[in-house]
Amino acid sequence: MTFSCNKYGERDTEKCELTVKLIGSLRAAIGEGIIKVRISKPPITVTEFLKLLVKEYESLTIILDERGKLKPSFLLFINNVDYALLGGGNATLKCGDIIAIIPVVHGG
């Protein structure tokens, strides 16, 4: 599935595509493992992007805390690099980036 929007959440037709890979329960939550997202006016921060993603897919609200930050029970990688190493929520996404969101499974 593909959706297009700018960093303000407005639908847009400019083509700057990001690929989002959803793993495990996140894949099950929306019924797809890969989403193509078109953004305009890149770069966009991870925090801005996650808010747009959750706005489009309400079942993904489980990934964000009350402040709009990624919960510690999820990992996020940008082009196979932990986003925390790239600046966390302030890390910027650009055209062609691949974002993977992975739930952390705990046992006990």
TITI-818535 format. One line per 2 residues: for each residue y, z, x of N, C-alpha, C. Coordinates in pm, 1 decimal. Layout:
# residues N
Y/Z/X/Y/Z/X/Y/Z/X; ...
END
This chain:
# residues 108
-117.7/0.0/84.5/0.0/0.0/0.0/123.8/0.0/88.9; 226.4/-67.3/43.7/351.7/-74.4/117.5/465.2/-32.7/26.6
556.7/47.4/77.4/680.4/71.9/5.0/795.5/59.1/101.4; 909.4/25.4/48.6/1027.6/4.0/131.9/1138.6/96.2/87.4
1207.0/156.4/182.2/1321.0/240.3/149.6/1405.8/258.2/274.0; 1530.1/298.6/252.4/1613.1/330.9/367.3/1608.7/481.3/388.7
1676.9/531.0/488.8/1667.5/673.0/521.4/1727.0/764.0/414.8; 1791.4/705.9/315.7/1847.4/784.6/206.0/1755.7/783.1/84.5
1638.0/722.3/98.2/1543.2/718.7/-11.2/1565.1/604.9/-108.3; 1659.2/516.8/-75.7/1686.1/403.5/-163.0/1593.9/289.7/-125.3
1540.3/220.5/-225.6/1453.1/105.9/-198.3/1530.8/-0.2/-122.9; 1463.0/-65.3/-32.5/1529.6/-163.9/52.3/1429.6/-273.0/88.7
1478.4/-392.0/116.7/1389.4/-502.4/148.1/1393.1/-542.7/295.0; 1477.6/-482.3/376.8/1477.9/-513.6/519.4/1341.1/-478.6/576.9
1299.2/-554.8/677.1/1164.0/-535.9/728.1/1161.4/-470.5/864.6; 1134.6/-345.8/864.9/1104.4/-269.2/984.6/985.0/-185.4/943.1
867.8/-223.8/989.0/746.3/-164.2/935.1/688.5/-56.5/1025.3; 646.6/52.5/961.5/573.6/160.9/1025.8/436.2/167.2/961.3
338.1/209.5/1036.7/203.2/227.7/982.6/172.3/376.3/981.0; 125.4/425.3/867.0/88.8/566.3/853.3/-61.0/573.9/829.0
-129.6/649.0/914.9/-272.9/672.4/898.1/-291.1/813.4/844.8; -357.8/823.2/732.2/-384.9/952.4/670.4/-533.2/983.8/686.6
-561.7/1101.4/737.3/-698.0/1139.8/770.1/-747.7/1248.1/674.2; -877.7/1248.1/648.5/-943.4/1353.8/572.1/-890.4/1371.2/432.2
-853.9/1494.4/399.8/-810.0/1526.7/264.0/-682.4/1452.9/224.4; -600.9/1414.3/321.9/-479.0/1339.5/289.4/-513.7/1199.9/239.9
-613.2/1140.6/300.8/-660.6/1010.3/255.1/-711.6/1021.0/111.9; -789.3/1124.8/86.0/-842.7/1145.9/-48.5/-731.7/1172.2/-149.8
-624.2/1237.0/-106.6/-514.8/1272.7/-198.0/-445.7/1151.1/-256.4; -437.0/1043.1/-179.8/-369.1/924.3/-232.7/-462.1/804.9/-250.2
-586.9/819.4/-205.9/-684.3/712.6/-224.6/-674.7/599.3/-123.7; -598.3/619.2/-18.3/-583.7/518.2/86.5/-573.4/587.0/221.2
-624.7/520.3/323.2/-618.4/576.8/456.7/-503.7/523.7/540.6; -453.1/405.4/502.7/-343.6/344.1/578.7/-235.2/297.7/482.7
-111.8/333.9/514.5/4.8/293.9/435.4/99.9/220.9/529.1; 152.8/110.9/484.7/257.9/39.7/557.9/390.5/77.2/492.2
485.1/120.1/572.5/615.4/163.3/521.1/723.9/80.6/587.5; 809.1/21.3/508.7/924.0/-52.3/562.1/1047.1/35.0/550.2
1117.3/49.9/661.7/1241.0/127.7/660.7/1355.6/36.7/703.0; 1474.6/75.7/665.5/1592.2/2.7/711.5/1674.4/94.9/799.6
1758.8/35.9/876.7/1848.8/109.6/964.9/1775.2/206.6/1055.9; 1670.6/157.1/1126.7/1605.9/246.3/1221.4/1699.1/278.4/1336.3
1677.4/381.2/1413.9/1563.3/470.2/1400.5/1584.3/574.0/1290.7; 1475.3/635.5/1251.1/1475.8/741.8/1151.4/1400.6/859.5/1213.2
1443.4/980.8/1183.7/1373.7/1096.2/1240.9/1244.1/1121.8/1164.8; 1154.6/1194.2/1228.7/1028.7/1231.4/1164.2/1056.7/1311.2/1038.0
1149.3/1405.2/1043.3/1181.8/1486.1/926.3/1230.6/1398.4/810.4; 1320.8/1306.1/838.7/1369.8/1214.7/734.3/1255.0/1131.6/677.6
1170.9/1082.7/766.6/1059.6/999.0/724.4/961.8/1075.9/636.1; 926.8/1198.1/674.0/831.8/1276.3/595.0/886.1/1305.1/455.6
1014.8/1329.2/445.5/1075.2/1351.5/313.3/1063.0/1226.9/226.2; 1082.4/1109.0/286.2/1066.0/983.4/211.7/921.3/963.3/169.6
829.4/993.3/259.2/687.8/975.7/231.0/643.8/1064.9/115.4; 685.6/1190.0/118.9/650.4/1285.2/13.5/716.6/1246.9/-119.7
835.4/1191.8/-111.8/903.2/1146.7/-234.3/823.6/1033.6/-300.4; 765.9/946.2/-219.4/688.6/833.6/-270.8/548.5/876.1/-315.4
489.5/969.8/-242.7/354.0/1017.3/-271.7/358.2/1168.2/-294.1; 378.2/1209.4/-417.7/393.4/1352.2/-449.0/272.7/1435.2/-407.6
155.0/1375.6/-406.3/35.9/1451.4/-367.7/38.6/1491.3/-219.9; 130.3/1434.7/-143.0/143.6/1470.8/-1.9/241.3/1586.0/21.0
293.8/1644.5/-85.1/385.6/1757.7/-67.8/319.5/1873.2/6.5; 188.2/1875.9/9.2/116.2/1982.7/79.0/141.1/1982.7/229.7
194.2/1874.2/284.3/215.2/1869.0/429.6/345.6/1935.8/473.2; 437.1/1959.0/378.6/568.3/2014.7/413.8/584.4/2158.0/365.6
654.8/2238.0/445.0/687.7/2373.6/401.5/814.4/2370.6/316.7; 862.0/2486.8/276.0/979.0/2494.7/187.3/1107.2/2445.4/252.8
1108.7/2435.1/386.3/1226.2/2383.8/457.9/1218.7/2233.5/485.1; 1108.0/2171.7/440.3/1091.2/2029.1/461.9/1033.6/1995.0/598.3
977.4/2093.3/665.6/916.6/2073.6/797.8/764.8/2061.1/782.4; 702.1/1990.8/875.4/557.8/1976.2/874.0/492.5/2113.1/891.0
398.3/2144.7/803.3/328.3/2272.6/812.8/241.5/2275.1/938.3; 220.6/2395.3/995.5/139.3/2405.7/1116.7/-7.0/2368.8/1094.8
-49.2/2357.6/971.0/-188.3/2320.9/942.4/-210.4/2169.1/943.8; -108.2/2095.0/991.8/-119.7/1949.9/1004.3/-72.8/1906.6/1142.6
-140.5/1807.4/1196.0/-99.8/1746.9/1322.1/-36.7/1612.2/1291.7; 62.2/1573.9/1370.2/125.7/1444.0/1353.5/137.5/1379.1/1490.5
91.4/1256.3/1498.0/97.8/1180.6/1622.4/178.4/1053.3/1599.9; 259.5/1019.8/1697.3/335.2/894.9/1696.5/281.4/812.4/1812.6
219.9/701.2/1780.4/160.0/615.9/1884.0/68.3/696.1/1976.4; -14.6/780.6/1915.8/-114.9/863.0/1985.9/-56.9/975.5/2071.2
68.8/1011.0/2049.4/131.8/1121.1/2122.0/174.4/1226.6/2020.1; 142.3/1353.2/2046.5/181.4/1462.3/1958.6/332.7/1459.9/1940.5
377.7/1459.2/1815.4/520.9/1448.5/1789.7/599.9/1565.0/1847.1; 535.2/1680.6/1866.2/603.3/1796.6/1924.5/650.1/1764.8/2067.3
575.9/1682.2/2137.2/613.8/1643.5/2273.9/728.8/1543.0/2275.1; 755.9/1482.7/2159.0/860.2/1380.7/2149.3/988.0/1432.5/2083.1
990.9/1562.8/2051.6/1109.1/1620.8/1989.7/1084.5/1681.9/1853.0; 958.7/1688.3/1810.8/926.7/1747.9/1681.0/989.4/1669.7/1566.5
1047.4/1741.9/1472.5/1110.8/1678.8/1356.2/1227.2/1588.9/1391.4; 1284.9/1609.1/1509.8/1396.6/1525.1/1554.3/1351.5/1400.7/1630.1
1220.9/1387.4/1652.7/1169.2/1267.6/1718.2/1204.6/1146.9/1632.4; 1236.6/1036.8/1696.4/1275.7/918.0/1620.5/1161.3/818.4/1610.2
1155.2/755.5/1494.4/1057.0/650.9/1468.0/1128.1/517.7/1472.0; 1060.2/418.4/1527.6/1118.5/284.7/1535.5/1018.7/182.8/1483.7
1063.2/63.1/1466.7/979.5/-44.1/1413.6/849.2/-55.0/1492.3; 740.2/-68.1/1419.6/610.0/-86.1/1481.9/535.8/41.0/1515.5
599.1/156.4/1500.5/532.0/282.5/1533.2/413.5/306.1/1440.3; 314.1/376.3/1494.5/197.5/416.7/1416.4/198.0/568.5/1410.2
201.0/621.2/1289.1/206.4/765.2/1266.1/73.0/807.7/1207.6; 8.8/905.9/1267.8/-115.8/961.1/1214.9/-90.8/1104.9/1172.9
-132.0/1138.4/1051.0/-118.6/1275.6/1000.3/-258.6/1326.6/974.8; -290.8/1439.6/1039.3/-426.5/1491.7/1038.2/-425.6/1638.3/994.8
-500.5/1671.5/890.1/-512.1/1814.2/853.0/-600.5/1886.6/954.6; -561.7/2008.5/986.3/-640.6/2091.2/1076.2/-742.1/2166.2/990.9
-868.1/2159.4/1030.0/-974.8/2226.0/955.2/-1006.5/2357.1/1024.3; -1002.7/2464.6/947.1/-1031.1/2597.5/1000.8/-1164.4/2647.4/946.5
-1232.1/2722.2/1024.8/-1356.5/2784.0/980.1/-1348.4/2934.4/993.1; -1444.4/3000.7/946.4/-1436.8/3145.0/959.1/-1561.6/3215.9/924.9
END
